[in-house]
Amino acid sequence: MDHKRIMVVEDDPGIRDVLEILLTNISDHLYIAPTATAFYSELGKYIPDLFIIDIMLPDGNGVDICEDLKKRKSTSEVPIILMSANLTFANVLHCKADLFVHKPFDIKTFVGGVKSLLN
């Protein structure tokens, strides 16, 4: 898995720290944004190989971000993992996310899903 770029949007500092630890070994370019605004400002700089997006954000909704990314020509084929502690979101996803991860997540299952989507 050479030269894999991952962009994450997660507002919880503790989860951001865990994701950074887990993904640093998988990605050679990892960007973790605390807000949708910060995510979109970085998105214009490059297109990653994988998006990981929390659904409940202080300034946006991960489902809306997912829908936006799937509509854009430049990002429509990039896999997306959506994450939430709220199980009801799993039933209403219309954005065609490639994987839904319920928080708290099993580390081995999460890392396996990330690696699978990057291959």
N, C-alpha and C positions, 0 to 999 in steps of 0.2 A: 504494500500500500504506500507507494511513493507519492509525495507531493499532493496530499489530500488537504483540502481547505474546508473548514467547518465554521459556520456562523450560527451563533446561539443567541436567543433572546430569552432572558430569565431575570425576573426582578428580585427574587429571593437571594440574598447574599450567600447564605449557607449552601443552597443548591448550586449557585454559580461556582463556589469553591470546589464542591464535589465534582461538578462537570469538568472544571478545568483540570483537576487531577486525573480523571478518567480519560479525557479526550486528548491531553497533551501527548500521550504515547501513540495515539492513532493519527493525529493531525500534525502537519508541519506548519500550518497556518491556522490558528484558532483565534476567533474573535468572539467575545462574549459581551453582549450589550445588555444593560439593565432596563432599557426602555425601548419601545417601538421607534421613537424618534432617533435614538442613538443607532439603532439597527439600520434604519433607512439612510442615515447619513453615511454609514460605512458601505452599504449595499452598492452605491454608485461607483465605488472604487474597484470592485472585482466581483466575479460570480463564483460562489463556493461550489464544492462538490456535494454538500449536504447542509440543510437547514434544520435546526432543532429549536422549536418555538413553544414557549409556555403560552397557554390560552389566556389566563387572567393576568393582564399587565396593567400598570397604573395609568398608561396613556394610550391603550389600545386593546384589541382583542386578537389573540393568536389565530383564530379561525379566519378573521378578516384579512390578516397578513397572509395567511396560507392561500386564500382565494386570490388575493392580489398577485402573489408570486406565480401561481399556476396560470394566470391570465397573461402574464408578461412573456413575450417571446424568448427573452434572454434567460429566464429562470423556470420556464414551464416544465422542463425535463429534469430539474434538480430535485432529488428526493427530499421529502419533508417529514420530520418526526414532530408530532404535536404532543405536548405533555400537560397534564392537569391532575389535580387531586379530586376533581369533581367527575364522578363516573357518568353523569348524565350527558356530558359533552361527547362521550364516545358514540352516542346514538344519533347525534345531530350534525355530524361532520359532513359538510357538502363541499369541502375544499379539495377533496381527493388527496389527503395526506397519505403517505406511504406506510406510516406506522403511528399508532397511538400508544403512549406510555402513561400509565396511571402512577401518580406519585402517592406514597413513596414507592420507588421502583427497585426491583432486584438488579443489583449491579451487573451480574453476569449476563442476564437477559438483555439489559440495556446495551451493554457493550457489544454483545452478539448482534443485536439489531442494527447498531451503528455500522459495524464491520460488514454486515450483509448488504446494507444499502450502499456502502462505498465500493463494493466489488462489482 
